[in-house]
């Protein structure tokens, strides 16, 4: 299924369609403020396994990221963070950043690394934020990679559909995306550490 949703004013009827697919265990491709990603509901184990299978990796070895609606939503799935970390996150979110934080027990064990950390995002994308709010819990995400061309990512949702429409339950067209992944900041240690420089500015 291919569904165009307005990026600034997501149509409630279309959002409801997408949320129903997620609630039924569907796997979707959806836009973010960085690149398009594959994902599903955080708490649907079978859907998570399907996402991992599509990426050709074991679920326990997958670097899935939790997509949250806002900063307060993040606190439901992580251990308490320092004031310094909160200030950095408040300054950068919503935005194209992934923060590595200590996970709490609300995060299914499969998503926690051996260090018991988890990647968290609050994307600056109204479609994704609305999906999460209406679903009632985070989405998981992993980037849609371009396996056949020089560019690592695919920015055109119609081209994504050519490769993925028969493998997922829904592709959301939210317009053209960028071609640069998020900036990753590890906040699980004593000091924040930039792991990967991406779209998000670290100035």
Backbone as CSV, one residue per row, in Angstrom:
resi,resn,N_x,N_y,N_z,CA_x,CA_y,CA_z,C_x,C_y,C_z
1,UNK,0.844,-1.191,0.000,0.000,0.000,0.000,0.881,1.244,0.000
2,UNK,0.538,2.217,-0.822,1.277,3.474,-0.945,0.323,4.606,-0.588
3,UNK,0.696,5.402,0.410,-0.225,6.414,0.931,0.488,7.755,1.050
4,UNK,0.000,8.757,0.307,0.565,10.102,0.392,-0.096,10.864,1.539
5,UNK,0.730,11.417,2.428,0.239,12.192,3.567,0.902,13.558,3.543
6,UNK,0.119,14.594,3.766,0.660,15.952,3.726,1.704,16.123,4.832
7,UNK,2.913,16.585,4.484,3.980,16.647,5.489,3.776,17.685,6.585
8,UNK,3.020,18.747,6.300,2.804,19.787,7.303,1.452,19.669,7.997
9,UNK,0.462,19.142,7.292,-0.879,18.979,7.857,-1.373,17.557,7.595
10,UNK,-0.843,16.581,8.340,-1.223,15.179,8.100,-2.732,14.966,8.230
11,UNK,-3.336,14.364,7.218,-4.772,14.147,7.218,-5.154,13.080,8.253
12,UNK,-6.044,13.409,9.181,-6.423,12.459,10.245,-6.881,11.106,9.714
13,UNK,-7.635,11.104,8.614,-8.133,9.837,8.079,-6.983,8.941,7.617
14,UNK,-5.990,9.549,6.993,-4.854,8.773,6.504,-3.962,8.306,7.648
15,UNK,-3.797,9.171,8.645,-3.035,8.770,9.837,-3.716,7.586,10.505
16,UNK,-5.034,7.625,10.595,-5.792,6.528,11.212,-5.581,5.226,10.439
17,UNK,-5.517,5.307,9.113,-5.244,4.111,8.301,-3.888,3.531,8.651
18,UNK,-2.892,4.393,8.725,-1.535,3.929,9.024,-1.447,3.342,10.424
19,UNK,-2.093,3.988,11.392,-2.061,3.502,12.776,-2.746,2.144,12.885
20,UNK,-3.822,1.947,12.160,-4.515,0.661,12.196,-3.608,-0.445,11.647
21,UNK,-2.856,-0.140,10.608,-1.907,-1.116,10.065,-0.851,-1.462,11.106
22,UNK,-0.352,-0.461,11.807,0.643,-0.694,12.857,0.065,-1.530,13.990
23,UNK,-1.166,-1.240,14.390,-1.799,-1.981,15.482,-2.044,-3.441,15.113
24,UNK,-2.176,-3.700,13.830,-2.387,-5.074,13.363,-1.074,-5.799,13.083
25,UNK,0.037,-5.206,13.503,1.334,-5.858,13.342,2.019,-5.552,12.037
26,UNK,1.621,-4.457,11.389,2.207,-4.110,10.097,3.586,-3.488,10.201
27,UNK,4.333,-3.641,9.116,5.644,-3.006,8.962,5.493,-1.901,7.923
28,UNK,5.975,-0.720,8.242,5.797,0.407,7.342,7.131,1.091,7.037
29,UNK,7.143,1.840,5.959,8.240,2.747,5.647,7.677,4.153,5.778
30,UNK,8.371,5.001,6.526,7.829,6.323,6.806,8.934,7.381,6.797
31,UNK,8.540,8.654,6.605,9.545,9.725,6.511,9.994,10.211,7.884
32,UNK,11.186,10.772,7.926,11.674,11.455,9.118,12.276,12.782,8.658
33,UNK,12.929,13.473,9.567,13.604,14.709,9.196,14.996,14.448,8.639
34,UNK,15.358,13.189,8.503,16.643,12.826,7.907,16.375,11.982,6.650
35,UNK,16.285,10.661,6.815,16.027,9.767,5.682,14.762,8.946,5.961
36,UNK,14.302,8.242,4.931,13.169,7.327,5.131,13.637,6.106,5.919
37,UNK,12.729,5.571,6.741,13.076,4.445,7.604,12.002,3.362,7.542
38,UNK,12.414,2.147,7.890,11.489,1.023,8.049,11.208,0.867,9.531
39,UNK,9.947,0.590,9.883,9.660,0.422,11.294,8.326,-0.225,11.570
40,UNK,8.026,-0.314,12.861,6.781,-0.913,13.336,6.583,-0.457,14.772
41,UNK,5.534,-0.946,15.403,5.297,-0.629,16.806,6.370,-1.271,17.681
42,UNK,6.825,-0.533,18.679,7.862,-1.020,19.584,7.493,-2.337,20.245
43,UNK,6.221,-2.518,20.565,5.823,-3.659,21.376,5.253,-4.830,20.582
44,UNK,5.378,-4.810,19.253,4.898,-5.927,18.437,6.089,-6.799,18.045
45,UNK,6.272,-7.884,18.799,7.463,-8.716,18.644,7.574,-9.323,17.243
46,UNK,6.450,-9.800,16.699,6.492,-10.414,15.371,6.855,-9.394,14.303
47,UNK,6.322,-8.182,14.424,6.646,-7.138,13.461,8.124,-6.755,13.552
48,UNK,8.644,-6.700,14.771,10.065,-6.400,14.965,10.921,-7.461,14.276
49,UNK,10.537,-8.722,14.431,11.275,-9.797,13.782,11.246,-9.652,12.259
50,UNK,10.100,-9.223,11.731,9.988,-9.036,10.285,10.901,-7.910,9.801
51,UNK,10.956,-6.819,10.568,11.851,-5.720,10.204,13.298,-6.203,10.159
52,UNK,13.691,-6.968,11.176,15.050,-7.508,11.212,15.301,-8.430,10.019
53,UNK,14.322,-9.241,9.686,14.455,-10.148,8.539,14.632,-9.369,7.240
54,UNK,13.875,-8.288,7.089,13.996,-7.458,5.894,15.391,-6.849,5.771
55,UNK,16.001,-6.569,6.908,17.355,-6.001,6.906,18.438,-7.069,6.878
56,UNK,18.011,-8.341,6.970,18.975,-9.435,6.907,19.836,-9.567,8.135
57,UNK,19.275,-9.235,9.308,20.024,-9.322,10.555,19.171,-9.973,11.636
58,UNK,19.812,-10.479,12.677,19.091,-11.036,13.806,18.558,-9.895,14.667
59,UNK,17.330,-10.034,15.187,16.742,-8.942,15.979,17.631,-8.468,17.120
60,UNK,18.281,-9.403,17.793,19.094,-9.032,18.944,20.380,-8.302,18.550
61,UNK,20.729,-8.330,17.257,21.930,-7.641,16.789,21.601,-6.395,15.982
62,UNK,20.330,-6.075,15.883,19.907,-4.925,15.090,20.074,-3.628,15.876
63,UNK,20.518,-2.592,15.200,20.648,-1.284,15.834,19.381,-0.461,15.582
64,UNK,18.276,-0.929,16.145,17.030,-0.212,15.983,17.012,1.023,16.886
65,UNK,16.342,2.051,16.414,16.182,3.284,17.183,14.725,3.448,17.576
66,UNK,14.489,3.944,18.787,13.130,4.232,19.235,12.756,5.646,18.815
67,UNK,11.636,5.771,18.120,11.120,7.074,17.722,10.088,7.526,18.756
68,UNK,10.365,8.642,19.443,9.457,9.170,20.458,8.853,10.487,19.990
69,UNK,7.734,10.848,20.611,7.030,12.062,20.195,7.705,13.318,20.713
70,UNK,8.212,13.279,21.960,8.816,14.473,22.549,9.733,14.058,23.702
71,UNK,10.324,15.051,24.360,11.268,14.775,25.442,10.619,14.041,26.608
72,UNK,9.404,14.407,26.966,8.747,13.736,28.085,8.475,12.276,27.755
73,UNK,8.224,11.989,26.493,8.002,10.611,26.050,9.271,9.778,26.231
74,UNK,10.414,10.400,25.963,11.701,9.708,26.106,11.889,9.204,27.530
75,UNK,11.514,10.013,28.519,11.758,9.667,29.922,11.028,8.408,30.357
76,UNK,10.030,7.988,29.591,9.302,6.765,29.926,10.117,5.509,29.618
77,UNK,11.170,5.652,28.814,11.905,4.480,28.337,13.399,4.506,28.679
78,UNK,13.831,5.534,29.398,15.242,5.627,29.759,15.399,5.867,31.249
79,UNK,16.574,5.556,31.745,16.893,5.879,33.129,17.075,7.393,33.245
80,UNK,16.976,7.934,34.464,17.132,9.387,34.636,18.429,9.894,34.016
81,UNK,18.329,11.040,33.348,19.500,11.613,32.696,19.992,12.821,33.476
82,UNK,21.250,13.176,33.242,21.843,14.314,33.946,21.282,15.628,33.408
83,UNK,21.460,16.675,34.188,21.013,18.006,33.761,21.728,18.427,32.484
84,UNK,23.026,18.120,32.403,23.803,18.494,31.212,23.264,17.791,29.966
85,UNK,22.956,16.503,30.100,22.412,15.745,28.966,21.048,16.289,28.568
86,UNK,20.225,16.601,29.556,18.895,17.150,29.259,19.013,18.461,28.485
87,UNK,19.959,19.299,28.868,20.133,20.583,28.182,20.530,20.372,26.721
88,UNK,21.427,19.423,26.488,21.841,19.128,25.107,20.649,18.633,24.296
89,UNK,19.887,17.713,24.869,18.742,17.140,24.161,17.655,18.183,23.915
90,UNK,17.420,19.041,24.915,16.407,20.078,24.758,16.793,21.053,23.661
91,UNK,18.087,21.291,23.514,18.580,22.208,22.484,18.473,21.597,21.087
92,UNK,18.645,20.280,20.988,18.738,19.631,19.677,17.441,18.980,19.208
93,UNK,16.492,18.760,20.120,15.280,18.027,19.751,14.044,18.911,19.794
94,UNK,13.079,18.683,18.885,13.139,17.677,17.828,14.151,18.059,16.743
95,UNK,14.747,17.054,16.160,15.753,17.293,15.136,16.433,16.013,14.720
96,UNK,17.332,16.091,13.733,17.976,14.900,13.162,19.131,14.369,14.008
97,UNK,18.816,14.003,15.231,19.811,13.470,16.166,19.328,12.146,16.746
98,UNK,20.262,11.239,16.973,20.001,10.018,17.726,20.838,10.079,18.997
99,UNK,20.184,9.966,20.148,20.892,9.983,21.423,20.927,8.569,21.992
100,UNK,22.118,8.135,22.376,22.265,6.830,23.017,22.183,7.035,24.526
101,UNK,21.176,6.404,25.123,20.903,6.586,26.546,20.770,5.237,27.235
102,UNK,20.829,5.249,28.553,20.616,4.018,29.325,19.130,3.665,29.298
103,UNK,18.832,2.440,28.898,17.434,1.999,28.800,16.917,1.557,30.167
104,UNK,15.613,1.765,30.387,14.995,1.202,31.579,14.220,-0.061,31.201
105,UNK,13.492,-0.621,32.135,12.830,-1.909,31.897,11.583,-1.819,31.020
106,UNK,11.182,-0.597,30.659,10.055,-0.448,29.742,10.448,-0.792,28.309
107,UNK,11.735,-0.760,28.042,12.231,-1.096,26.710,12.391,-2.605,26.604
108,UNK,11.729,-3.246,25.650,11.896,-4.699,25.500,13.368,-5.084,25.422
109,UNK,13.707,-6.191,26.062,15.103,-6.611,26.171,15.808,-6.701,24.825
110,UNK,15.059,-7.056,23.790,15.647,-7.248,22.473,16.287,-5.969,21.925
111,UNK,15.838,-4.805,22.420,16.353,-3.538,21.911,17.533,-3.007,22.699
112,UNK,17.835,-3.627,23.819,18.910,-3.122,24.640,20.232,-3.756,24.228
113,UNK,21.251,-2.942,24.051,22.567,-3.464,23.720,23.157,-4.159,24.946
114,UNK,24.343,-4.755,24.766,25.000,-5.397,25.901,25.303,-4.384,27.007
115,UNK,25.426,-3.123,26.629,25.670,-2.060,27.603,24.354,-1.546,28.203
116,UNK,23.232,-2.177,27.798,21.905,-1.786,28.269,21.572,-0.338,27.898
117,UNK,21.939,-0.004,26.672,21.617,1.316,26.148,20.672,1.175,24.961
118,UNK,20.088,2.301,24.569,19.168,2.296,23.441,19.278,3.628,22.708
119,UNK,19.128,3.588,21.383,19.108,4.804,20.592,17.715,5.413,20.606
120,UNK,17.649,6.715,20.846,16.368,7.423,20.965,16.355,8.601,19.996
121,UNK,15.187,8.815,19.342,15.030,9.958,18.449,13.715,10.673,18.709
122,UNK,13.712,11.989,18.487,12.483,12.783,18.386,12.597,13.533,17.061
123,UNK,12.081,12.962,15.982,12.260,13.588,14.666,11.405,14.841,14.508
124,UNK,11.943,15.801,13.796,11.199,17.018,13.484,10.385,16.765,12.220
125,UNK,9.405,15.892,12.364,8.557,15.483,11.238,7.142,15.281,11.751
126,UNK,6.207,16.053,11.244,4.849,16.030,11.780,4.134,14.713,11.496
127,UNK,4.436,14.070,10.395,3.801,12.779,10.105,4.209,11.764,11.164
128,UNK,5.497,11.663,11.413,5.991,10.694,12.383,5.506,11.021,13.792
129,UNK,5.558,12.281,14.175,5.090,12.673,15.500,3.610,12.333,15.694
130,UNK,2.813,12.556,14.655,1.382,12.264,14.744,1.125,10.764,14.816
131,UNK,1.872,9.990,14.046,1.744,8.527,14.101,2.011,8.018,15.509
132,UNK,3.088,8.492,16.113,3.465,8.040,17.459,2.390,8.422,18.475
133,UNK,1.909,9.650,18.374,0.883,10.119,19.318,-0.397,9.286,19.203
134,UNK,-0.827,9.022,17.978,-2.069,8.276,17.788,-1.901,6.787,18.092
135,UNK,-0.706,6.257,17.878,-0.438,4.859,18.199,-0.372,4.651,19.708
136,UNK,0.212,5.629,20.403,0.279,5.548,21.859,1.573,4.994,22.399
137,UNK,2.508,4.659,21.533,3.824,4.197,21.966,4.837,4.427,20.845
138,UNK,6.135,4.324,21.161,7.149,4.606,20.145,7.098,3.643,18.959
139,UNK,7.615,4.129,17.851,7.920,3.288,16.697,9.381,2.901,16.787
140,UNK,9.744,1.808,16.137,11.159,1.530,15.958,11.526,1.956,14.549
141,UNK,12.807,2.183,14.327,13.232,2.591,12.996,14.609,2.053,12.655
142,UNK,14.798,1.823,11.363,16.103,1.500,10.795,16.089,2.027,9.369
143,UNK,17.171,2.613,8.944,17.206,3.337,7.676,16.919,2.444,6.476
144,UNK,16.242,3.030,5.484,16.044,2.363,4.193,17.284,2.634,3.350
145,UNK,18.039,1.596,3.076,19.258,1.761,2.291,19.011,1.447,0.826
146,UNK,19.807,2.098,-0.017,19.775,1.864,-1.453,20.859,0.841,-1.786
147,UNK,20.456,-0.353,-2.154,21.416,-1.442,-2.347,22.031,-1.480,-3.750
148,UNK,21.434,-0.739,-4.689,21.853,-0.897,-6.090,22.604,0.296,-6.663
149,UNK,22.602,1.414,-5.987,23.189,2.622,-6.549,24.344,3.120,-5.679
150,UNK,24.988,4.176,-6.152,26.116,4.756,-5.423,25.636,5.433,-4.138
151,UNK,24.505,6.138,-4.222,23.983,6.817,-3.040,23.535,5.801,-1.995
152,UNK,23.788,6.101,-0.729,23.476,5.151,0.338,21.979,5.086,0.636
153,UNK,21.294,6.227,0.470,19.880,6.285,0.810,19.042,6.681,-0.400
154,UNK,17.745,6.419,-0.323,16.814,6.792,-1.379,15.941,7.924,-0.850
155,UNK,15.908,9.048,-1.560,15.144,10.204,-1.085,13.745,10.285,-1.684
156,UNK,13.519,9.605,-2.809,12.240,9.684,-3.520,11.343,8.512,-3.106
157,UNK,10.209,8.781,-2.449,9.351,7.685,-1.984,8.813,6.802,-3.108
158,UNK,8.653,7.338,-4.302,8.181,6.508,-5.418,9.245,5.495,-5.811
159,UNK,10.506,5.864,-5.703,11.590,4.915,-5.980,11.710,3.885,-4.859
160,UNK,11.447,4.322,-3.636,11.416,3.375,-2.520,10.339,2.326,-2.772
161,UNK,9.181,2.776,-3.259,8.073,1.857,-3.536,8.458,0.821,-4.579
162,UNK,9.248,1.221,-5.569,9.675,0.274,-6.606,10.402,-0.926,-5.995
163,UNK,11.192,-0.667,-4.963,11.998,-1.727,-4.343,11.300,-2.423,-3.176
164,UNK,10.375,-1.725,-2.482,9.908,-2.211,-1.190,8.416,-2.473,-1.088
165,UNK,7.621,-2.052,-2.067,6.174,-2.097,-1.893,5.641,-3.513,-1.668
166,UNK,6.298,-4.497,-2.236,5.825,-5.874,-2.067,6.412,-6.539,-0.826
167,UNK,7.212,-5.807,-0.051,7.859,-6.393,1.130,7.352,-5.818,2.447
168,UNK,6.681,-4.662,2.381,6.147,-4.044,3.596,4.645,-3.831,3.432
169,UNK,3.984,-3.504,4.529,2.527,-3.343,4.505,2.086,-1.950,4.077
170,UNK,2.966,-0.967,4.246,2.605,0.411,3.900,3.862,1.227,3.664
171,UNK,3.824,2.057,2.618,4.848,3.078,2.394,4.151,4.430,2.457
172,UNK,4.603,5.279,3.359,4.037,6.616,3.477,4.873,7.590,2.650
173,UNK,4.227,8.264,1.732,4.869,9.303,0.938,4.671,10.630,1.658
174,UNK,5.746,11.124,2.257,5.701,12.414,2.937,6.564,13.436,2.238
175,UNK,6.812,13.203,0.931,7.662,14.102,0.168,9.098,13.619,0.120
176,UNK,9.915,14.338,-0.612,11.327,13.976,-0.752,12.050,14.126,0.588
177,UNK,12.938,13.194,0.863,13.745,13.282,2.085,15.146,13.747,1.725
178,UNK,15.974,13.897,2.745,17.376,14.178,2.510,18.129,12.889,2.229
179,UNK,19.433,13.005,2.111,20.283,11.843,1.847,21.348,11.680,2.933
180,UNK,21.113,12.320,4.076,22.080,12.279,5.161,21.417,11.759,6.425
181,UNK,22.038,10.804,7.065,21.493,10.206,8.281,21.669,11.142,9.476
182,UNK,21.167,10.702,10.623,21.235,11.531,11.827,22.650,11.609,12.388
183,UNK,22.862,12.626,13.191,24.056,12.707,14.029,23.789,11.877,15.278
184,UNK,24.755,11.037,15.651,24.590,10.165,16.822,25.457,10.676,17.967
185,UNK,24.834,10.882,19.126,25.539,11.346,20.313,25.326,10.341,21.442
186,UNK,26.415,9.795,21.952,26.353,8.831,23.047,26.356,9.586,24.373
187,UNK,25.233,9.512,25.088,25.114,10.191,26.381,25.051,9.190,27.534
188,UNK,25.533,7.986,27.293,25.472,6.954,28.332,26.679,6.984,29.263
189,UNK,27.687,7.768,28.905,28.885,7.852,29.729,28.936,9.135,30.537
190,UNK,30.134,9.447,31.029,30.305,10.634,31.865,30.106,11.921,31.067
191,UNK,30.531,11.920,29.792,30.411,13.093,28.938,29.800,12.689,27.595
192,UNK,28.954,13.549,27.013,28.408,13.247,25.685,29.529,13.085,24.658
193,UNK,29.383,12.087,23.782,30.407,11.805,22.774,29.745,11.653,21.405
194,UNK,30.233,12.403,20.432,29.696,12.299,19.075,30.248,11.034,18.425
195,UNK,29.351,10.119,18.087,29.725,8.850,17.465,29.735,8.968,15.942
196,UNK,28.792,9.729,15.420,28.706,9.921,13.969,28.175,11.319,13.683
197,UNK,28.872,12.030,12.825,28.377,13.340,12.385,27.476,13.126,11.172
198,UNK,26.262,13.628,11.257,25.310,13.505,10.170,24.637,14.822,9.903
199,UNK,23.341,14.751,9.653,22.590,15.952,9.295,22.530,16.974,10.428
200,UNK,22.431,16.494,11.652,22.317,17.403,12.799,23.611,18.135,13.090
201,UNK,23.540,19.465,13.210,24.716,20.269,13.474,25.176,20.107,14.915
202,UNK,26.482,19.950,15.112,27.043,19.806,16.466,27.753,21.064,16.911
203,UNK,27.478,22.181,16.281,28.071,23.452,16.683,27.713,23.766,18.135
